[in-house]
Amino acid sequence: MLKRFLSTFLAFIGLTVPTAFVLALLVAPPAQPEPLQPPGCDRNLADASASVAAMQARMKSLGASGGPEICSATRLYFLELVKARALTAVCKTGAERERDLGRFDSDVEHTNEAIAARCS
């Protein structure tokens, strides 16, 4: 009787455990690969960063002088910031993306206020 019980029990376990394992694999969500960057993102981000840096240098060289030159430079700087922000939104992911977008949003808002103050 014990021998029959043990053989039945082992057969039951032998069928139940693999079945449960297969069902667990089928129910588990598939692994999510990290989203791929669109082609050229690294180059475009580097170009945008260089353009923003060049416009910052131009703004610093103009100093606090007024007139149409500083107004034009501020507008061009605003344009470069907006382009760089758009590229960042498309090309970056995760916490780095959120940090950079927050920085760009702050810079865009500040530059927009400067345009309103200087170019009205």
Secondary structure, DSSP 4 states (H G I P E B T S, - for coil): -HHHHHHHHHHHHHHHHHHHHHHHHHHSPPP-PPPPPPTTHHHHHHHHHHHHHHHHHHHHHHTT--SHHHHHHHHHHHHHHHHHHHHHHHH--HHHHHHHHHHHHHHHHHHHHHHHHH--
